Amino acid sequence: QVQLVESGGGLVQPGGSLRLSCATSGILFSFAAMNWYRQAPGKQRELVSTITIEGSTNYAESVKGRFTMSRDNAKNMLYLQMNSLKPEDTAVYYCNYNRTWPRASFWGQGTQVTVSS
């Protein structure tokens, strides 16, 4: 079955960096477009970044220039390098895979990122 397991979250000061990882299993990872979402307290879950099977990336305006999404197809791993972190980046970050057939959406358990001095 599909499993997505995030790690790498934690408490960091403003301006700091974190690298999130998502270990995947049960999918043909090399053929899977993947996403990172986040959800801050009291807010809706929002799309942070996407990566295609070719490795092309797109980012939310709020993180553009600070976050970098990447993938390692050999290890079935997804990453999110987060630099110049701001308090408004505080959220639970989720790895997401949307299977096209049969249609289904898969989520990890999330990893908490807290940016605070």
FENNORBEL-V673642 format. One line per field, one symbol per residue. ss: DSSP state (~ for helix, > for strand, _ for the rest). burial: 1 if it has 24 or more other C-alpha atoms within 12 Angstrom, else 0. A space follows every 10 residues. Layout:
BEGIN
ss: ???
burial: ???
END
This chain:
BEGIN
ss: __>>>>>__> >>_____>>> >>>>>___~~ ~__>>>>>>_ _____>>>>> >_____>>>_ ______>>>> >>____>>>> >>____~~~_ >>>>>>>>>> __>>>>>___ >>>>>__
burial: 0001111111 1100011111 1111001010 0111111111 0000011111 1000101110 0010011111 1010011111 1111110011 1111111100 0000011101 1111100
END
